């Protein structure tokens, strides 16, 4: 039996899983999350995005479902009565992008959003500044006569006076602010903004503030089943673009450089209406030495690798695939390289098997590496959540330089209804390279459904892309 790390239990009290409180609500549209098996002999196809207006309508629906379905369950789970998000234009809280409409591109001067949990479990959503985000928030208006002599702490800023009034009228037992030294997703209250907020609320109300980093972190992390059909199409497009990039349509052996392929990939997705969250990365391994002076020219016999992350409708992907450039006279990938990708695939299987909801990232890592070593695979695991951000909110399962576990970020608990980039590598000696080892680095999107079962978003790569 696996023992859950005691330190994580102290930092994240309770199971923090919402298996009873949240899963039934998230299961409202299980059909949207139903796994789809796509055999690898069926080519991936580019999935065009709908018009910007249609995209915005879809994203607005997700926003309303997230705030109406996920947030009340989280606030109840963590016994949060009031959550205040305060920010200024160009100094937005990370949560801002998960609570605002797709037609909102920045906070408006100062924007303050206040969530208050009612006795019946419903959550009141008020905005002081900014907009109502398509009807998601109600603009707060004072119910009191305007003071003739404002108190000294609120002179010159009506928003702070209104916030003080709002909090006093609702008289919450506790207040959560986004302040946390470990989790960036839960640390969005900027230093200057915090100083003014503390002055506006005063010592008595500030005495009710409690730290609850899981509220922001898990609100961002939890995924709606309704998002999966779009995300699956985005990920299929990623596969299709990589397949085209690692083909003779783009690569001429002996002429094309890895930099040529990187820029082709970035331009290709931009032309399709997507964007990227990091510059595409392409690299080669080969039996001989790879020159280090300038971008490598792709040669026959090269093992190709790419790390490629696109963004569409605020959904991020992060994918690493492998390709091979056939030598003259070859009709298939050498057996040693096929074993390398098989080892990497097996490590993916082991990791998914151990990604049980309720375990911490560090426990999952330890269990995975133990079985990996038992099976004689030489590999490393460095998997991360994904969704509203490329390196998303939630538990890390290793880092490439942290196979002993990741302090704090690896202590978070894995939840159902979350998405993860299964990022890892297996190192294998290649007989056809006189025993020189190759690293088969792979990364593929997977998700935990509402019951915690693990599935690939589109499919995983088990065969090389081929350049003839």
C-alpha positions as CSV (number, residue, x, y, z in Angstrom):
1,X,0.0,0.0,0.0
2,X,1.2,3.5,-0.9
3,X,1.7,5.9,2.1
4,X,0.8,9.5,1.4
5,X,3.5,11.9,2.4
6,X,2.9,13.2,5.9
7,X,4.3,16.7,5.2
8,X,1.8,17.1,2.4
9,X,-1.0,16.1,4.8
10,X,0.1,18.9,7.2
11,X,0.3,21.5,4.4
12,X,-2.8,20.4,2.6
13,X,-5.1,19.2,5.4
14,X,-8.0,16.9,4.6
15,X,-8.1,15.0,1.3
16,X,-8.7,18.1,-0.8
17,X,-10.1,15.9,-3.5
18,X,-13.7,17.0,-3.7
19,X,-14.6,13.4,-4.8
20,X,-17.9,13.7,-3.0
21,X,-18.6,17.4,-3.1
22,X,-17.3,18.3,-6.5
23,X,-17.3,15.3,-8.8
24,X,-21.1,15.0,-9.2
25,X,-21.3,18.6,-10.3
26,X,-18.4,18.2,-12.7
27,X,-20.0,15.1,-14.1
28,X,-22.9,17.1,-15.5
29,X,-21.7,16.4,-19.1
30,X,-19.6,13.2,-18.9
31,X,-20.1,12.6,-22.7
32,X,-17.9,15.7,-23.3
33,X,-15.0,14.0,-21.6
34,X,-15.5,10.5,-23.0
35,X,-12.1,9.1,-24.0
36,X,-11.6,8.7,-27.8
37,X,-9.2,6.1,-29.1
38,X,-7.5,7.2,-32.3
39,X,-5.2,4.5,-33.8
40,X,-1.8,5.8,-34.9
41,X,-2.3,4.6,-38.5
42,X,-5.0,7.3,-38.9
43,X,-3.3,10.5,-39.8
44,X,-3.8,13.5,-37.5
45,X,-5.7,16.3,-39.2
46,X,-5.5,20.1,-38.7
47,X,-8.7,21.2,-36.9
48,X,-9.5,24.7,-37.9
49,X,-10.6,27.1,-35.2
50,X,-14.1,28.6,-35.4
51,X,-14.4,32.4,-35.9
52,X,-13.2,34.7,-33.1
53,X,-16.8,35.4,-32.2
54,X,-17.7,31.7,-31.9
55,X,-14.5,31.1,-29.9
56,X,-15.5,33.9,-27.5
57,X,-19.0,32.5,-27.0
58,X,-17.5,29.0,-26.2
59,X,-15.1,30.5,-23.7
60,X,-17.8,32.6,-22.1
61,X,-19.8,29.5,-21.5
62,X,-16.8,27.8,-19.9
63,X,-16.3,30.9,-17.7
64,X,-19.9,30.8,-16.4
65,X,-19.7,27.1,-15.7
66,X,-16.4,27.3,-13.9
67,X,-17.6,30.2,-11.6
68,X,-21.0,28.7,-11.1
69,X,-20.0,25.1,-10.7
70,X,-16.4,24.8,-9.4
71,X,-15.9,27.9,-7.2
72,X,-18.8,27.3,-4.8
73,X,-17.6,23.7,-4.1
74,X,-14.0,24.9,-3.5
75,X,-15.1,27.7,-1.1
76,X,-17.3,25.2,0.8
77,X,-14.5,22.6,0.9
78,X,-12.0,25.1,2.3
79,X,-14.5,27.0,4.5
80,X,-13.9,30.3,2.7
81,X,-16.5,33.0,3.4
82,X,-15.0,35.8,1.3
83,X,-12.4,35.9,-1.4
84,X,-11.1,39.3,-2.5
85,X,-9.1,39.8,-5.7
86,X,-7.7,43.3,-6.2
87,X,-5.4,44.3,-9.0
88,X,-4.4,47.1,-11.3
89,X,-4.0,47.4,-15.1
90,X,-0.9,45.5,-16.2
91,X,-0.4,44.1,-12.7
92,X,-3.1,41.4,-12.9
93,X,-3.5,38.5,-10.5
94,X,-2.9,35.1,-12.2
95,X,-6.5,34.2,-11.4
96,X,-7.7,37.2,-13.5
97,X,-7.5,35.2,-16.8
98,X,-9.7,32.5,-15.3
99,X,-12.5,34.7,-14.1
100,X,-12.8,37.2,-17.0
101,X,-14.5,37.2,-20.4
102,X,-12.5,36.4,-23.5
103,X,-13.1,39.9,-24.7
104,X,-11.3,41.3,-21.7
105,X,-7.5,41.8,-22.3
106,X,-6.4,43.6,-19.1
107,X,-7.7,44.8,-15.8
108,X,-9.3,48.2,-16.1
109,X,-7.3,50.7,-14.0
110,X,-8.1,49.1,-10.6
111,X,-10.4,46.1,-10.6
112,X,-11.6,44.5,-7.4
113,X,-13.7,41.3,-7.4
114,X,-15.3,40.0,-4.3
115,X,-16.8,36.5,-3.9
116,X,-18.9,35.9,-0.8
117,X,-20.3,32.5,0.1
118,X,-23.8,32.6,1.4
119,X,-25.4,30.3,4.1
120,X,-27.1,28.3,1.3
121,X,-23.8,27.7,-0.5
122,X,-24.4,30.1,-3.3
123,X,-21.6,32.6,-4.1
124,X,-22.3,36.3,-4.5
125,X,-20.0,37.8,-7.2
126,X,-19.4,41.6,-7.1
127,X,-17.2,43.8,-9.1
128,X,-15.8,47.2,-7.9
129,X,-14.3,48.6,-11.1
130,X,-13.7,46.7,-14.3
131,X,-16.8,45.3,-16.0
132,X,-19.4,42.6,-15.2
133,X,-17.5,40.2,-17.5
134,X,-20.6,39.4,-19.6
135,X,-22.9,39.2,-16.6
136,X,-20.8,37.0,-14.5
137,X,-20.4,39.8,-11.9
138,X,-22.7,42.4,-10.5
139,X,-21.4,45.9,-10.2
140,X,-21.4,47.0,-6.5
141,X,-23.2,50.2,-5.6
142,X,-23.2,51.8,-2.2
143,X,-26.3,51.4,0.0
144,X,-25.1,54.2,2.3
145,X,-25.2,58.0,2.0
146,X,-21.9,59.4,0.8
147,X,-19.8,60.6,3.7
148,X,-19.3,64.3,4.0
149,X,-15.9,63.8,5.6
150,X,-14.2,60.5,4.5
151,X,-12.0,58.8,7.0
152,X,-8.3,59.6,6.7
153,X,-7.4,56.1,5.5
154,X,-9.8,56.4,2.5
155,X,-9.3,59.9,1.3
156,X,-9.0,60.2,-2.4
157,X,-10.1,56.6,-3.3
158,X,-13.8,55.8,-3.5
159,X,-13.1,52.2,-4.5
160,X,-11.4,51.5,-1.1
161,X,-14.3,53.1,0.7
162,X,-16.8,51.0,-1.1
163,X,-14.8,47.8,-0.4
164,X,-14.7,48.6,3.3
165,X,-18.4,49.2,3.2
166,X,-19.1,45.9,1.3
167,X,-17.0,43.8,3.8
168,X,-18.5,45.5,6.8
169,X,-22.0,44.9,5.6
170,X,-21.4,41.2,4.8
171,X,-19.3,40.7,8.0
172,X,-17.5,37.5,6.8
173,X,-16.0,35.1,9.4
174,X,-12.9,34.9,7.3
175,X,-11.3,36.5,4.2
176,X,-8.9,35.0,1.7
177,X,-6.4,37.2,-0.1
178,X,-4.0,35.8,-2.7
179,X,-0.8,35.9,-0.7
180,X,1.5,32.9,-0.7
181,X,5.3,32.5,-0.8
182,X,5.3,29.1,-2.6
183,X,2.5,29.1,-5.2
184,X,2.6,31.9,-7.9
185,X,-1.0,31.1,-8.8
186,X,-2.0,32.0,-5.2
187,X,0.3,35.1,-4.8
188,X,-1.4,37.6,-7.1
189,X,-1.8,40.5,-4.6
190,X,1.0,42.8,-5.5
191,X,2.9,44.5,-2.7
192,X,1.7,48.0,-3.2
193,X,-1.9,46.9,-3.7
194,X,-1.7,44.9,-0.5
195,X,-0.6,47.9,1.4
196,X,-3.5,50.0,0.3
197,X,-6.0,47.2,0.8
198,X,-4.8,46.6,4.4
199,X,-5.1,50.3,5.1
200,X,-8.6,50.4,3.6
201,X,-9.9,47.4,5.6
202,X,-8.3,48.3,8.9
203,X,-6.8,46.1,11.6
204,X,-10.0,44.4,12.7
205,X,-11.1,43.1,9.3
206,X,-7.5,42.3,8.3
207,X,-7.4,40.1,11.5
208,X,-9.9,37.8,9.7
209,X,-7.6,37.1,6.8
210,X,-6.5,33.5,6.5
211,X,-4.1,31.9,4.0
212,X,-5.7,29.3,1.7
213,X,-3.5,28.9,-1.4
214,X,-5.5,25.9,-2.6
215,X,-8.5,28.1,-3.5
216,X,-6.8,30.0,-6.3
217,X,-4.6,27.1,-7.3
218,X,-7.3,24.5,-7.6
219,X,-9.8,26.9,-9.2
220,X,-7.3,27.4,-12.0
221,X,-6.4,23.7,-12.1
222,X,-9.8,22.0,-12.2
223,X,-11.0,21.4,-15.8
224,X,-14.5,21.2,-17.1
225,X,-15.6,18.2,-19.1
226,X,-17.1,20.7,-21.6
227,X,-13.6,21.9,-22.5
228,X,-12.3,18.5,-23.6
229,X,-13.8,18.4,-27.2
230,X,-12.1,21.7,-28.1
231,X,-8.9,20.7,-26.3
232,X,-8.8,17.4,-28.2
233,X,-9.1,19.2,-31.5
234,X,-6.2,21.6,-30.5
235,X,-4.0,18.6,-29.6
236,X,-4.8,16.8,-32.8
237,X,-3.7,19.9,-34.7
238,X,-0.4,19.9,-32.8
239,X,0.1,16.3,-33.9
240,X,-0.7,17.1,-37.4
241,X,1.7,20.1,-37.5
242,X,4.6,18.1,-36.0
243,X,3.9,15.3,-38.5
244,X,4.2,17.7,-41.4
245,X,7.2,19.4,-39.9
246,X,9.0,16.0,-39.6
247,X,8.4,15.1,-43.2
248,X,9.9,15.7,-46.6
249,X,7.4,18.5,-47.1
250,X,9.6,20.6,-44.8
251,X,12.9,18.8,-44.4
252,X,15.4,18.1,-47.1
253,X,18.3,16.0,-45.6
254,X,21.6,17.7,-45.9
255,X,20.1,21.2,-46.4
256,X,17.4,22.0,-43.8
257,X,18.5,23.2,-40.4
258,X,16.8,22.7,-37.1
259,X,16.2,26.4,-36.9
260,X,14.4,26.3,-40.3
261,X,12.0,23.7,-38.9
262,X,11.4,25.7,-35.7
263,X,10.4,28.8,-37.6
264,X,8.2,26.8,-40.0
265,X,6.3,25.3,-37.1
266,X,5.7,28.7,-35.4
267,X,4.6,30.3,-38.7
268,X,2.3,27.3,-39.5
269,X,0.3,27.5,-36.3
270,X,0.1,31.3,-36.5
271,X,-1.3,31.0,-40.0
272,X,-4.0,28.6,-38.6
273,X,-5.0,31.2,-36.0
274,X,-3.1,29.6,-33.1
275,X,-0.2,31.1,-31.1
276,X,2.6,29.6,-29.0
277,X,3.7,30.1,-25.4
278,X,7.4,29.4,-26.1
279,X,9.6,29.2,-29.1
280,X,9.4,25.8,-30.8
281,X,12.5,23.8,-30.1
282,X,14.0,21.2,-32.5
283,X,17.1,19.1,-31.9
284,X,18.9,16.1,-33.3
285,X,20.8,13.1,-31.9
286,X,23.0,10.9,-34.1
287,X,25.6,8.2,-34.1
288,X,28.4,10.7,-34.5
289,X,28.9,14.1,-33.0
290,X,26.5,17.0,-33.6
291,X,28.4,20.2,-34.4
292,X,27.9,22.9,-31.8
293,X,28.7,25.9,-34.0
294,X,25.3,27.2,-35.3
295,X,22.0,25.5,-36.0
296,X,22.6,21.8,-36.9
297,X,21.9,20.7,-40.5
298,X,19.5,17.7,-40.5
299,X,21.3,14.6,-41.9
300,X,20.2,11.1,-42.8
301,X,20.3,8.8,-39.8
302,X,19.3,11.6,-37.4
303,X,17.0,11.2,-34.5
304,X,14.7,14.2,-34.5
305,X,13.0,15.8,-31.4
306,X,10.7,18.7,-30.9
307,X,9.2,20.5,-27.9
308,X,6.2,22.4,-29.1
309,X,3.5,24.3,-27.2
310,X,0.5,26.1,-28.7
311,X,-2.3,28.2,-27.3
312,X,-5.9,28.5,-28.5
313,X,-8.9,29.9,-26.6
314,X,-6.6,30.2,-23.5
315,X,-6.0,26.4,-23.6
316,X,-2.3,25.5,-23.6
317,X,-0.5,22.4,-25.0
318,X,3.0,21.0,-24.5
319,X,4.1,18.2,-26.7
320,X,7.4,16.5,-27.5
321,X,7.6,14.1,-30.4
322,X,10.4,12.1,-32.1
323,X,11.2,11.6,-35.8
324,X,13.8,9.7,-37.8
325,X,15.5,10.5,-41.1
326,X,16.0,7.3,-43.0
327,X,19.5,6.5,-44.4
328,X,19.9,5.6,-48.0
329,X,18.6,2.1,-48.4
330,X,16.7,2.0,-45.1
331,X,13.0,1.3,-45.1
332,X,12.4,1.4,-41.4
333,X,13.7,2.9,-38.2
334,X,16.6,0.9,-36.6
335,X,15.6,-1.6,-34.0
336,X,17.6,0.1,-31.3
337,X,15.7,3.4,-31.7
338,X,12.4,1.5,-31.8
339,X,13.4,0.0,-28.5
340,X,14.1,3.4,-27.1
341,X,10.7,4.7,-27.9
342,X,9.2,1.5,-26.5
343,X,11.0,2.1,-23.2
344,X,9.7,5.7,-23.1
345,X,6.1,4.4,-23.9
346,X,6.4,1.9,-21.0
347,X,7.5,4.6,-18.6
348,X,4.4,6.6,-19.7
349,X,2.3,3.6,-18.8
350,X,3.9,3.2,-15.4
351,X,3.5,6.9,-14.6
352,X,-0.2,6.9,-15.6
353,X,-0.8,3.8,-13.5
354,X,0.6,5.5,-10.4
355,X,-1.2,8.9,-11.0
356,X,-3.9,8.1,-8.4
357,X,-6.1,10.9,-7.1
358,X,-5.3,11.7,-3.5
359,X,-1.6,11.1,-3.8
360,X,1.0,13.9,-3.9
361,X,3.2,14.5,-6.8
362,X,6.2,13.4,-4.8
363,X,4.6,10.1,-3.8
364,X,3.6,9.4,-7.4
365,X,7.2,10.2,-8.6
366,X,8.7,7.8,-6.0
367,X,6.3,5.0,-6.9
368,X,6.9,5.5,-10.6
369,X,10.7,5.5,-10.3
370,X,10.7,2.5,-8.1
371,X,8.8,0.4,-10.7
372,X,10.8,2.0,-13.5
373,X,14.0,0.7,-11.9
374,X,12.5,-2.7,-11.2
375,X,11.8,-3.0,-14.9
376,X,15.3,-2.0,-15.9
377,X,14.4,1.3,-17.6
378,X,16.9,4.1,-17.4
379,X,14.7,7.2,-17.3
380,X,13.6,10.5,-15.7
381,X,10.1,11.9,-15.0
382,X,9.3,15.6,-15.0
383,X,5.5,15.9,-15.5
384,X,3.5,19.0,-14.9
385,X,-0.2,20.2,-14.9
386,X,-1.4,22.2,-17.9
387,X,-4.5,24.2,-18.9
388,X,-4.9,27.9,-18.4
389,X,-1.1,28.0,-18.3
390,X,1.5,26.0,-20.0
391,X,3.2,25.1,-16.7
392,X,-0.1,24.9,-14.9
393,X,-1.5,24.9,-11.3
394,X,-1.3,21.7,-9.3
395,X,1.3,19.1,-8.3
396,X,4.7,18.7,-10.0
397,X,5.7,15.1,-10.6
398,X,9.4,15.4,-10.6
399,X,11.7,17.9,-12.4
400,X,14.4,16.9,-14.8
401,X,16.9,18.0,-12.1
402,X,14.8,16.9,-9.1
403,X,14.2,13.1,-9.2
404,X,14.3,12.9,-5.5
405,X,11.1,15.0,-5.3
406,X,10.1,18.6,-5.5
407,X,9.7,20.5,-2.2
408,X,6.3,22.1,-1.7
409,X,5.2,22.0,-5.4
410,X,5.5,18.2,-5.3
411,X,3.6,18.0,-2.1
412,X,0.3,19.1,-3.6
413,X,-2.4,16.5,-4.1
414,X,-3.4,15.2,-7.5
415,X,-7.1,15.8,-8.2
416,X,-9.6,14.4,-10.6
417,X,-10.8,16.6,-13.5
418,X,-7.3,17.9,-14.1
419,X,-5.0,17.9,-17.2
420,X,-1.3,17.0,-17.2
421,X,1.7,17.0,-19.6
422,X,3.2,13.6,-19.2
423,X,6.8,14.6,-19.7
424,X,9.6,12.1,-19.3
425,X,12.5,10.4,-21.1
426,X,14.1,7.0,-21.4
427,X,17.8,6.6,-22.2
428,X,18.7,3.5,-24.3
429,X,22.0,2.2,-25.8
430,X,21.6,1.9,-29.6
431,X,23.4,-1.0,-31.1
432,X,23.3,0.6,-34.5
433,X,25.2,3.6,-33.0
434,X,27.9,1.3,-31.6
435,X,26.2,1.4,-28.2
436,X,25.9,5.2,-28.0
437,X,22.8,6.0,-25.9
438,X,19.9,7.9,-27.2
439,X,17.4,9.9,-25.1
440,X,13.8,9.4,-26.2
441,X,12.2,12.5,-24.7
442,X,8.4,12.5,-25.0
443,X,5.6,14.7,-23.8
444,X,1.9,14.1,-24.3
445,X,-1.3,15.6,-22.9
446,X,-3.3,13.3,-20.6
447,X,-6.3,14.0,-18.3
448,X,-7.9,12.6,-15.2
449,X,-11.7,12.4,-15.7
450,X,-14.3,13.1,-13.1
451,X,-13.7,9.7,-11.6
452,X,-9.9,10.0,-11.6
453,X,-9.3,7.5,-14.5
454,X,-6.4,8.5,-16.8
455,X,-6.7,9.0,-20.6
456,X,-4.7,10.5,-23.4
457,X,-6.3,13.7,-24.7
458,X,-5.7,12.6,-28.4
459,X,-3.2,9.8,-28.4
460,X,0.4,9.2,-27.6
461,X,3.2,8.7,-30.0
462,X,4.5,5.1,-30.3
463,X,5.9,5.3,-33.8
464,X,8.5,7.7,-35.3
465,X,7.6,10.4,-37.7
466,X,9.6,9.5,-40.9
467,X,11.6,11.7,-43.3
468,X,12.5,9.6,-46.4
